[in-house]
Amino acid sequence: MTSKRPPPPLDEDLLRELALRYVGRFATSRGKLLAYLARKLRERGWSGEAPADPEALVARFAELGYVDDSGFALMKSAALGRRGYGARRITETLRAAGIEEADRGAADAQAQADRWAAADRFARRKRIGPYAMQAPDPKGREKAIAAFLRAGHDYALARRWVDAAPGDVPEAED
């Protein structure tokens, strides 16, 4: 039986190579890249002469344009909106990815502007309201509203979509 040797501890060059490979493969934010590098340092250790400084490496990558938090936020916001998620869920996802509020501005505005279309996509995907085969019973209505709320939509919007009769798509609000 062959045993696998543990990977060697990281130094400056290996850490930079890992970071380059990560940003080359995944669309990422500063926070996610920093978490990845910290995890790799915990797993493999450090053998460099100076103490490890993943924050400086992440800052350098942002300076070079390899990591763009506002671009990542716009991309992630659009993708989640296309899947039918609401503004609150999008904001929480971006916050969890380490996107600061200043970089989330355009993404939050986009999510608010597309909230009606996102609710329509969510209702269509879950077969709720106008896309249901029949009107739900009171318990089914509560479940549908809860699903809308978990997806990040506000209560008033959820009620409009859930209370719509099957086949009767509600008018978009201004």
One Martini backbone bead per residue (centre of mass of N, CA, C, O) as a GRO file, in nm:
protein
  174
    1MET     BB    1   0.095   0.038   0.024
    2THR     BB    2   0.048   0.367  -0.058
    3SER     BB    3   0.158   0.676   0.052
    4LYS     BB    4   0.080   0.999   0.089
    5ARG     BB    5   0.230   1.282   0.065
    6PRO     BB    6   0.257   1.567   0.197
    7PRO     BB    7   0.242   1.872   0.133
    8PRO     BB    8   0.419   2.132   0.117
    9PRO     BB    9   0.498   2.403   0.243
   10LEU     BB   10   0.454   2.732   0.226
   11ASP     BB   11   0.540   3.007   0.024
   12GLU     BB   12   0.542   3.277  -0.161
   13ASP     BB   13   0.526   3.130  -0.439
   14LEU     BB   14   0.304   2.919  -0.373
   15LEU     BB   15   0.088   3.121  -0.288
   16ARG     BB   16   0.075   3.272  -0.558
   17GLU     BB   17   0.002   3.025  -0.731
   18LEU     BB   18  -0.262   2.957  -0.590
   19ALA     BB   19  -0.398   3.231  -0.642
   20LEU     BB   20  -0.379   3.227  -0.950
   21ARG     BB   21  -0.537   2.966  -0.993
   22TYR     BB   22  -0.798   3.061  -0.857
   23VAL     BB   23  -0.856   3.324  -1.033
   24GLY     BB   24  -0.845   3.161  -1.307
   25ARG     BB   25  -1.099   2.965  -1.230
   26PHE     BB   26  -1.249   3.188  -1.046
   27ALA     BB   27  -1.495   3.382  -0.950
   28THR     BB   28  -1.401   3.646  -0.721
   29SER     BB   29  -1.326   3.767  -0.407
   30ARG     BB   30  -1.147   3.887  -0.158
   31GLY     BB   31  -1.273   3.716   0.070
   32LYS     BB   32  -1.250   3.437  -0.072
   33LEU     BB   33  -0.945   3.443  -0.120
   34LEU     BB   34  -0.862   3.477   0.176
   35ALA     BB   35  -0.995   3.216   0.279
   36TYR     BB   36  -0.836   3.024   0.099
   37LEU     BB   37  -0.549   3.100   0.197
   38ALA     BB   38  -0.598   3.040   0.498
   39ARG     BB   39  -0.661   2.740   0.458
   40LYS     BB   40  -0.391   2.661   0.326
   41LEU     BB   41  -0.216   2.748   0.568
   42ARG     BB   42  -0.342   2.550   0.770
   43GLU     BB   43  -0.288   2.283   0.609
   44ARG     BB   44   0.041   2.339   0.525
   45GLY     BB   45   0.175   2.585   0.609
   46TRP     BB   46   0.493   2.764   0.689
   47SER     BB   47   0.835   2.844   0.524
   48GLY     BB   48   0.890   3.123   0.536
   49GLU     BB   49   1.072   3.387   0.645
   50ALA     BB   50   0.834   3.548   0.644
   51PRO     BB   51   0.542   3.623   0.721
   52ALA     BB   52   0.239   3.573   0.634
   53ASP     BB   53   0.054   3.778   0.361
   54PRO     BB   54  -0.251   3.760   0.224
   55GLU     BB   55  -0.353   4.053   0.218
   56ALA     BB   56  -0.137   4.165   0.023
   57LEU     BB   57  -0.199   3.975  -0.210
   58VAL     BB   58  -0.493   4.060  -0.249
   59ALA     BB   59  -0.434   4.359  -0.297
   60ARG     BB   60  -0.259   4.315  -0.549
   61PHE     BB   61  -0.477   4.173  -0.720
   62ALA     BB   62  -0.670   4.415  -0.716
   63GLU     BB   63  -0.472   4.618  -0.847
   64LEU     BB   64  -0.442   4.428  -1.115
   65GLY     BB   65  -0.753   4.298  -1.163
   66TYR     BB   66  -0.811   3.995  -1.066
   67VAL     BB   67  -0.988   4.144  -0.845
   68ASP     BB   68  -1.353   4.230  -0.849
   69ASP     BB   69  -1.603   4.316  -0.646
   70SER     BB   70  -1.810   4.471  -0.824
   71GLY     BB   71  -1.818   4.267  -1.056
   72PHE     BB   72  -1.900   4.025  -0.886
   73ALA     BB   73  -2.163   4.147  -0.778
   74LEU     BB   74  -2.306   4.182  -1.051
   75MET     BB   75  -2.290   3.889  -1.145
   76LYS     BB   76  -2.430   3.756  -0.898
   77SER     BB   77  -2.691   3.920  -0.908
   78ALA     BB   78  -2.782   3.831  -1.191
   79ALA     BB   79  -2.787   3.526  -1.139
   80LEU     BB   80  -2.990   3.530  -0.901
   81GLY     BB   81  -3.217   3.678  -1.054
   82ARG     BB   82  -3.256   3.456  -1.275
   83ARG     BB   83  -3.342   3.245  -1.035
   84GLY     BB   84  -3.549   3.435  -0.839
   85TYR     BB   85  -3.410   3.621  -0.649
   86GLY     BB   86  -3.400   3.851  -0.409
   87ALA     BB   87  -3.257   4.123  -0.265
   88ARG     BB   88  -3.198   4.003   0.017
   89ARG     BB   89  -3.049   3.746  -0.080
   90ILE     BB   90  -2.831   3.889  -0.243
   91THR     BB   91  -2.709   4.058  -0.016
   92GLU     BB   92  -2.632   3.816   0.166
   93THR     BB   93  -2.445   3.675  -0.036
   94LEU     BB   94  -2.244   3.912  -0.064
   95ARG     BB   95  -2.171   3.932   0.232
   96ALA     BB   96  -2.061   3.635   0.251
   97ALA     BB   97  -1.835   3.706   0.019
   98GLY     BB   98  -1.708   3.998   0.119
   99ILE     BB   99  -1.878   4.239   0.031
  100GLU     BB  100  -1.883   4.558   0.034
  101GLU     BB  101  -2.102   4.816   0.032
  102ALA     BB  102  -1.962   4.986  -0.190
  103ASP     BB  103  -1.962   4.731  -0.401
  104ARG     BB  104  -2.296   4.682  -0.385
  105GLY     BB  105  -2.459   4.914  -0.514
  106ALA     BB  106  -2.518   4.818  -0.810
  107ALA     BB  107  -2.638   4.542  -0.730
  108ASP     BB  108  -2.874   4.650  -0.560
  109ALA     BB  109  -3.004   4.817  -0.785
  110GLN     BB  110  -3.052   4.579  -0.976
  111ALA     BB  111  -3.232   4.411  -0.784
  112GLN     BB  112  -3.457   4.627  -0.759
  113ALA     BB  113  -3.521   4.654  -1.067
  114ASP     BB  114  -3.561   4.312  -1.092
  115ARG     BB  115  -3.791   4.209  -0.890
  116TRP     BB  116  -4.029   4.128  -1.076
  117ALA     BB  117  -3.881   3.924  -1.257
  118ALA     BB  118  -3.787   3.742  -1.024
  119ALA     BB  119  -4.070   3.668  -0.922
  120ASP     BB  120  -4.162   3.538  -1.184
  121ARG     BB  121  -3.946   3.317  -1.193
  122PHE     BB  122  -4.016   3.189  -0.922
  123ALA     BB  123  -4.314   3.121  -0.978
  124ARG     BB  124  -4.257   2.945  -1.225
  125ARG     BB  125  -4.062   2.737  -1.091
  126LYS     BB  126  -4.281   2.676  -0.838
  127ARG     BB  127  -4.579   2.700  -0.914
  128ILE     BB  128  -4.703   2.994  -0.851
  129GLY     BB  129  -5.003   3.115  -0.884
  130PRO     BB  130  -5.026   3.162  -1.220
  131TYR     BB  131  -4.857   2.865  -1.236
  132ALA     BB  132  -5.076   2.713  -1.123
  133MET     BB  133  -5.333   2.478  -1.135
  134GLN     BB  134  -5.430   2.581  -0.847
  135ALA     BB  135  -5.555   2.700  -0.582
  136PRO     BB  136  -5.458   2.734  -0.273
  137ASP     BB  137  -5.461   2.651   0.025
  138PRO     BB  138  -5.388   2.793   0.320
  139LYS     BB  139  -5.129   2.624   0.363
  140GLY     BB  140  -5.013   2.662   0.074
  141ARG     BB  141  -4.996   2.970   0.094
  142GLU     BB  142  -4.794   2.985   0.326
  143LYS     BB  143  -4.570   2.828   0.179
  144ALA     BB  144  -4.540   3.022  -0.061
  145ILE     BB  145  -4.466   3.271   0.102
  146ALA     BB  146  -4.220   3.145   0.242
  147ALA     BB  147  -4.063   3.098  -0.019
  148PHE     BB  148  -4.041   3.393  -0.100
  149LEU     BB  149  -3.894   3.488   0.157
  150ARG     BB  150  -3.645   3.297   0.130
  151ALA     BB  151  -3.576   3.433  -0.160
  152GLY     BB  152  -3.601   3.767  -0.082
  153HIS     BB  153  -3.883   3.866  -0.071
  154ASP     BB  154  -4.136   4.058  -0.014
  155TYR     BB  155  -4.448   4.041   0.118
  156ALA     BB  156  -4.616   4.199  -0.092
  157LEU     BB  157  -4.511   4.046  -0.340
  158ALA     BB  158  -4.587   3.763  -0.250
  159ARG     BB  159  -4.893   3.811  -0.231
  160ARG     BB  160  -4.946   3.887  -0.525
  161TRP     BB  161  -4.851   3.613  -0.644
  162VAL     BB  162  -5.012   3.406  -0.469
  163ASP     BB  163  -5.308   3.551  -0.517
  164ALA     BB  164  -5.302   3.471  -0.794
  165ALA     BB  165  -5.457   3.346  -1.041
  166PRO     BB  166  -5.466   3.103  -1.245
  167GLY     BB  167  -5.343   3.263  -1.542
  168ASP     BB  168  -5.303   3.551  -1.369
  169VAL     BB  169  -5.092   3.788  -1.431
  170PRO     BB  170  -4.958   4.033  -1.277
  171GLU     BB  171  -4.905   4.352  -1.263
  172ALA     BB  172  -4.672   4.571  -1.284
  173GLU     BB  173  -4.499   4.769  -1.082
  174ASP     BB  174  -4.355   5.097  -1.028
   0.00000   0.00000   0.00000
